[in-house]
Amino acid sequence: MARTTALEAKLAPAASALPEPFLYRLLRSPVRRLLERFFDLRIEGAAHLPAHGPFIVAANHHNYLDGIVLGVSVPQPLAFLVMPRVWRATPLHPLFHRNIGSIPLNLSGPDTEALRRALLVLRHGGAIAIFPEGPYSVNGRLEAGLPGVGLLALRSGVPVVPAGIHGTYAALVGRRAYVPRRHPLAVRFGPPRRLVANGASARVARAEATQRIMDDIAALLP
């Protein structure tokens, strides 16, 4: 069974940290102020976020607002794992995602390139954001997690911080042109975990680690 451990991360530290993307730094503060003013953004459990060093944030997923909420709520820049339809949502999206440090993720099968790039970010002391459900939840409920989050957690050995995001589904459900209605938004972070395989087969270990992460996310939701 996958279990938590206080051991140091498996990743050997790199010689230098990755620079914070300029566009990410430029947008974060004004967007946060906008969300606080018009959507009453509330952030809970921020003390659970590591002050330094690599970590993974794993959150539930309803729509594009989730990424914005996470991006402005975590002090460190997040490299988001982004599925193809989001990466290519408009002709400008690929340029935008490249300039905020996102990592394209192919959900049709194991994506070794995305895993390699995510591990590189973590090796340089960065933070990764992942939505383990994969595609958006279409009914406002937490869906089953895909095993990629378990694989990344086990390969890296870094802490996984669960996050429960509230209000983004209600803000956009039934809306046209992806313009949200004014609705309170909130994110709640839980205690971080490190996960190890503990002798289980690779497939079983991934599944158990993924389920543990999804249970942590579920515990943060209403």
N, C-alpha and C positions, 0 to 999 in steps of 0.2 A: 504494500500500500504506500502511496506517496505520503510523505510526512513533512512537517516543518522542521527546520534546523536552524541553529544560530551560527553555523559554520560560515566562514568567509565565502564570498562569491567565487565561482569557479573560473571566472574570466580573469586572465592576467591583465593588469592595467596597461594601457597604452602610454606612450611617452608624452602625449599632449592631448588636451581637451579639444573637442570640436567647437568651432566658433558658433555663436548664436546667430541664426539667419537674420539678416537685416530686416526683412519684411515682417518676420515674426515679432521682432523687438519693436518695430514701428507701430504695428496694429494692436498689440496686446493691451496696453493701457487705455487707449481711447475706446476700444470695444468693451473692455470691462466696465468702464464708467457708463457707457450706454446701457449695458445690461443691468447694472445696478440702478440706474435712474428709471428706465422704462419697464423693466421686467423684475424688479425687486430681487435681483440675484442674491442668493444666500449660500454661503460656503461653510460647511461644517466638517470638523475633523481634520482640518489642515495640518494639525500637529502630527498626524500620522505620516505625512509626506517626509521622506528623508531629506535632511538639510543639504546633503552632498552625496556624491557617489551614484552609481547606476541603479536604476529601478524601473519597474514596469507598472503602468497604471492600466487596470482592466475595468471596463465600465459597461453598463447596459447601453442599448442603442435603439433610438427611435427614429432619428432623422439628423440632418446636417447640424442642427443646433447643438447636439451633444458634443461634437468636436469643438465648437466655439466655446461652450461652457467649460470644458476641460482645459482648453488652451489658455483661457484667461484666469483660471482658478489655481493652476499649478505654477509656482514661482519659476521653476526651471523650464526651458523650452522643451516641448514634447515632439518627438518624431512619430507621426501617426502612420500606422499601417493602413493603407487605403485600397479598397477594392476597385476593380476596373471601371465600373459604371460611375463611381464618384470621381475617380481620377480624370475621366474623360467626359464629365457631365456637360461641359461646354468647351468650345475651342480654347478658352482662356484657362480652364482648370489645370491642365498639365503644367503650364508655366507657373501658376500660383502654387501648386503643390511642390514643385521642384524648389521654389524659392522660400518655402517655409520648412523645408527639410523632410517632407513626407516620403514614405516608402511605398511604392506600388506593390500590391499583393494580389496574386492570382488565386482564386478560390476553386478553380477547376481541378486542382491536384496539388501535391506537395510543391511548394515554391521555395526551392533551396536558395535562390538569389535573394529573395526577400528576407529569409532567415539569416543569411550571411550579412546582409546590410544592417539588420536589426542588431545582431551580435556585435558588429563593428561599432555602432553607436554606443552600446552598453560598455564595450571595452574601453571606450574613450571617456567613460564616466557620464554619459548622457542618459536621457530618460525616453522610454518608448511608451506610446499610448496604443492600446488595442481594444477593439470591441469584439469580444469572443463569439458573439452570436453571428458574426459575419454580416449578412444583409440586415437591413432595418427590420425591427419588429413591426408588423403591420397592425397589430391589435392592442398595442400598449402594454403587453405583458412580457416578462423575461422569457426568452426562448433558450433552447439547449445550446451549450457552448460547442464550438468546433475545436478539435484537438490541437490546433496550432498554438494556442495560448499555453497549453500544458507543455508542448514541445519547447517553446521559447523559454519558459520558466525553468524547465529542467536542464536545458543546454547551458543557460547562462548562470544559473544559481543565484541570481540577484533577487532582492525583495520584490514581491508583487503586491501593490497597493490596490485593494478593491475600491470602486467608486459607484455609488448609486445616484443616478441623475433623475431628477423629478421635474415635471412640468413641460418638458420639450414636446411630448406627444400631444398634450392638450393645446399647446401653443400653435401647432401646425395642422392638426387633424381637420380635414375638410376645407383647408385653405387653398386658394388658387395662387399660382405664380410664386409659391414658396415664401410668401410674406406672412410672418407669424402675427397672430393676435397678441395683445398684451395679456400676459399670464405670468404669474410668479414662477421663477426658475430657481432650482436649488441643486447642489451637488453635495454628497456626504461621503467622505473618505473613511475607510476602515483601517484597522491595524494591518501592517504589512506582514507577509509570510515569505519564507524561503521554502521551496519544495525540493525533495530529492526522491529518486526512484525507489530506494530501500530494497533493492534486490528483485523487484518485479520486472517482468518482460517490458520491453520498450513500449509496446502498444498499450498494455495495461497501465503502466506508469503514466503515459500521456493522458489516458482517459481519467484516471483517478486524480491527477493534478488538475486537469480541466474542471472536473466536477467540484473539487475543493474550491477553486477560484469562483466558479459560478455560485456555489453556496454562500461564499463570502459576499458576493455582489447582492444576492437575494436578501441577505440579512440587513442590507442597507436601504431596501425599498419598502414602501408602505405595505 
